[in-house]
């Protein structure tokens, strides 16, 4: 609110009172604090989203690598773990396959090498960022017939 009044020379000087200035400063500083808090929250959420996106892509990459090894005659991992190469060296992975069920097949469809029926395996790959503040990460599960 502006204060008006007549001076001795006939001019009308205008000014804000000290209380008005202080109230304005409090309102502005409160607004700035709210905006800074929202900005900090959005930066934190962006970092978490980046970790989930990278973890998902790395888990998919590891799944493809394991399936390629299986196609080449390699074994299923039963408790393997490791770290990814640069630029994802701060991400670690674990992979484990467990037998879910044996599949009933005709005798002519049995595995020629072992003579046993194929089995359904659950492959679980977990990826987590070592430098993350909170525990968590990405888990990918798929099923493989072997």
FINUZA-544426 format. One record per residue: residue in one letter; z, x, y of N, C-alpha, C in turn. Coordinates in steps of 0.2 Angstrom, whole numbers, padded with zeros to 4 digits, always signed. Each point is the difference from the previous one (the first is absolute). Example, Ala and Ser with C-alpha at 12.3 -4.5 7.8 and 13.67 -1.06 7.14 Angstrom:
<sites>
A+0039+0066-0028+0000-0004+0006+0000+0004+0006
S-0004-0002+0005+0001+0004+0006+0003-0004+0005
</sites>
This chain:
<sites>
X+0000+0004-0006+0000-0004+0006+0000+0005+0006
X-0004-0002+0005-0001+0004+0006+0005-0003+0005
X+0003+0004+0004+0004-0002+0005-0003+0001+0007
X+0000-0005+0003-0004+0000+0007+0006-0001+0005
X-0002+0002+0006+0005-0001+0005-0004+0003+0007
X+0003-0002+0005-0003+0002+0007+0004+0006+0002
X-0003+0005+0002+0003+0006+0003+0000-0001+0008
X+0003+0005+0003+0001-0001+0007-0007+0001+0004
X-0005+0002-0004-0006+0002+0004-0005-0006-0002
X+0002-0005-0004-0004-0005-0002-0004+0000-0006
X+0000+0006-0004-0003+0001-0006+0004-0003-0006
X-0003-0001-0006+0003-0003-0005+0000+0006-0006
X+0006+0003+0000+0000+0006-0006+0001-0004-0006
X-0003+0003-0006+0001-0003-0006+0003+0006-0005
X+0004-0002-0005+0002+0005-0005+0003-0004-0006
X+0001+0004-0005+0003-0003-0006+0008+0003+0000
X+0004-0004-0003+0007+0001+0000+0001+0005-0006
X+0005+0004+0000+0002+0004-0006+0000-0003-0006
X+0003-0006+0000+0001-0004-0006-0007-0002-0003
X-0004-0002+0004-0007-0002-0002-0004+0006-0003
X+0001+0006+0002-0003+0006-0002+0003+0002-0007
X+0007-0001-0001+0003+0002-0006-0002-0005-0005
X+0000-0006+0001-0002-0005-0005-0008+0001-0002
X-0004+0002+0004-0007+0002-0001+0000+0006-0005
X+0004+0005+0001+0000+0006-0004+0003-0002-0007
X+0005-0004+0000+0002-0002-0007-0005-0004-0004
X-0004-0004+0003-0005-0004-0003-0005+0004-0002
X-0003+0005+0004-0005+0005-0002+0002+0004-0005
X+0006+0003+0000+0002+0005-0005+0001-0004-0007
X+0002-0006+0000+0001-0004-0006-0007-0001-0003
X-0005-0002+0004-0007+0000-0003-0003+0006-0002
X+0002+0006+0003-0003+0006-0003+0004+0002-0006
X+0006-0002-0001+0003+0002-0006-0003-0004-0006
X-0001-0007+0001-0003-0004-0005-0007+0002-0002
X-0004+0002+0005-0007+0003-0002+0001+0007-0004
X+0004+0004+0002+0001+0006-0003+0002-0001-0008
X+0005-0005-0001+0002-0001-0006-0006-0003-0005
X-0004-0004+0003-0005-0003-0003-0005+0005-0002
X-0001+0005+0005-0005+0006-0002+0003+0004-0006
X+0006+0001+0000+0003+0004-0005+0000-0003-0007
X+0001-0007+0000-0001-0003-0006-0007+0000-0003
X-0005-0001+0005-0007+0000-0002-0002+0007-0003
X+0003+0005+0003-0002+0007-0002+0003+0001-0007
X+0006-0002-0001+0003+0000-0007-0004-0004-0005
X-0002-0006+0001-0004-0004-0004-0006+0003-0002
X-0003+0003+0005-0007+0004-0001+0001+0005-0005
X+0005+0004+0001+0002+0006-0005+0001-0003-0007
X+0004-0005-0001+0001-0003-0006-0007-0003-0003
X-0004-0003+0004-0006-0002-0003-0005+0005-0002
X+0000+0006+0004-0004+0006-0002+0003+0003-0007
X+0006+0000-0001+0003+0002-0006-0002-0004-0006
X+0000-0007+0001-0002-0004-0006-0008+0000-0001
X-0004+0001+0005-0007+0000-0001-0001+0007-0003
X+0002+0006+0002-0001+0006-0003+0003+0000-0007
X+0006-0003-0001+0002+0000-0007-0004-0004-0005
X-0003-0006+0002-0004-0004-0004-0006+0004-0001
X-0003+0003+0005-0007+0004-0002+0002+0006-0005
X+0005+0003+0001+0002+0006-0004+0001-0003-0007
X+0004-0005-0001+0001-0003-0007-0007-0002-0003
X-0004-0003+0004-0007-0002-0003-0003+0007-0002
X+0000+0005+0004-0003+0006-0002+0003+0003-0006
X+0006+0000-0001+0003+0002-0006-0001-0004-0006
X-0001-0006+0001-0002-0005-0006-0007+0002-0002
X-0004+0001+0004-0007+0002-0002+0000+0007-0003
X+0004+0005+0002+0000+0006-0003+0003+0000-0007
X+0005-0005-0001+0003+0000-0007-0005-0004-0004
X-0004-0005+0002-0005-0003-0004-0006+0004-0002
X-0001+0005+0005-0006+0005-0002+0003+0005-0005
X+0006+0002+0000+0003+0004-0005+0000-0003-0007
X+0001-0007+0000+0000-0003-0006-0007-0001-0003
X-0005-0001+0005-0007-0001-0003-0002+0007-0003
X+0003+0006+0003-0002+0006-0003+0004+0002-0006
X+0004-0004-0002+0004+0001-0006+0007+0002+0001
X+0002+0000+0006+0007+0002+0002+0005-0005-0002
X+0007+0002+0000+0005-0004-0002+0002-0005+0006
X+0004-0005-0002+0003-0004+0006+0006+0003+0002
X+0002+0000+0006+0006+0004+0003+0006-0005-0002
X+0005+0004-0003+0006-0004-0002+0006+0001+0005
X-0001+0005+0005+0005+0001+0005-0002+0006+0004
X-0006+0000+0002-0003+0005+0005+0002-0001+0007
X+0000+0005+0004+0002-0001+0007-0003+0006+0003
X-0001+0000+0007-0003+0005+0004-0001-0002+0007
X-0003+0005+0004-0001-0001+0007-0008+0000+0001
X-0002-0003+0005-0007-0001+0002-0001+0007+0004
X-0007+0001+0000-0002+0006+0004-0001-0002+0008
X-0001+0005+0004-0001-0001+0007-0005-0005+0001
X+0000-0004+0005+0005-0001+0005+0006-0005-0002
X+0001-0001-0006+0005-0005-0002+0005+0004-0004
X+0002+0006+0002+0005+0004-0004+0007-0003+0000
X+0001-0005+0005+0007-0002+0001+0000-0007-0005
X-0005-0001-0004+0001-0006-0004+0000+0002-0007
X+0005-0003-0004+0001+0002-0007-0002-0006-0005
X-0001+0002-0006-0002-0006-0004+0003+0001-0007
X+0001-0005-0004+0002+0000-0007-0004-0005-0003
X-0001+0001-0007-0005-0004-0004+0003-0001-0007
X+0001-0006-0002+0003-0001-0007-0004-0005-0003
X-0002+0001-0007-0003-0005-0004+0005-0002-0005
X+0000-0007-0001+0004-0002-0006-0004-0005-0004
X+0002-0001-0006-0004-0004-0005+0003-0007+0001
X-0005-0005+0002+0002-0007+0001-0001-0003-0007
X-0005+0001-0003-0001-0004-0007-0006+0003-0004
X+0001-0001-0006-0006+0002-0004-0005-0006-0001
X-0006+0002+0000-0005-0005+0000-0002-0001-0007
X+0000-0007-0003-0003-0001-0006-0008+0000+0000
X-0002+0004-0005-0008+0001+0000-0002+0000-0007
X-0006-0001-0001-0003+0000-0007+0000+0008-0002
X+0001+0001-0007+0001+0007-0002-0006+0004+0002
X-0006-0002+0001-0006+0004+0002+0001+0002+0007
X+0004-0003+0004+0001+0001+0007+0006+0005+0002
X+0003+0002-0006+0006+0005+0001-0003+0007+0003
X+0004+0004+0003-0001+0006+0002-0002+0005-0006
X-0006+0003+0000-0002+0004-0006+0004+0006-0001
X+0003+0003+0006+0003+0006-0001+0007-0001-0003
X+0004-0005+0003+0007-0001-0002+0000-0006-0005
X-0004-0004-0001+0000-0006-0004+0005-0005+0002
X+0002+0000+0006+0004-0005+0003-0003-0005+0005
X+0002-0006+0000-0003-0004+0005+0001+0002+0007
X-0004-0002+0005+0001+0002+0007+0006-0003+0003
X+0003+0003+0005+0006-0003+0003-0001-0001+0007
X+0004-0005+0003-0001-0001+0007+0006+0003+0003
X-0002+0004+0005+0005+0004+0004+0000-0002+0007
X+0007+0000+0003+0001-0001+0007+0000+0007+0003
X-0004+0001+0005+0000+0006+0004+0003-0002+0007
X+0006+0004+0002+0003-0001+0006+0000+0006+0004
X-0003+0000+0006-0001+0005+0004+0004-0001+0007
X+0005+0004+0001+0004-0001+0006-0002+0006+0005
X-0001-0002+0006-0001+0005+0006+0005-0001+0005
X+0003+0005+0003+0005+0000+0005-0001+0006+0005
X+0002-0001+0006+0000+0005+0005+0006+0003+0000
X+0001+0007-0001+0006+0004+0000+0003-0001+0007
X-0003+0001+0005+0003+0000+0007+0002-0007+0002
X-0001-0005-0004+0002-0007+0003+0007-0001+0001
X+0002-0003+0005+0007-0001+0001+0004-0005-0005
X-0004-0005-0002+0003-0004-0005-0003+0001-0007
X+0003-0002-0005-0002+0000-0007-0006-0006+0000
X-0004+0002-0004-0006-0005-0001-0006+0003-0002
X-0005-0003+0000-0007+0003-0001-0004-0006-0003
X-0006+0002-0004-0004-0004-0002-0001+0001-0008
X+0000-0006-0004+0000+0000-0007-0006-0003-0002
X-0004+0003-0004-0006-0003-0003+0000-0001-0007
X-0001-0006-0003+0000-0001-0007-0007-0002-0003
X-0002+0003-0005-0006-0003-0003+0001+0001-0008
X-0005-0003-0003+0001-0001-0008-0007+0004-0003
X+0002+0004-0005-0006+0004-0003+0001-0001-0007
X-0006-0002-0003-0001+0000-0007-0002+0007-0003
X+0004+0002-0005-0001+0006-0003+0001+0000-0007
</sites>
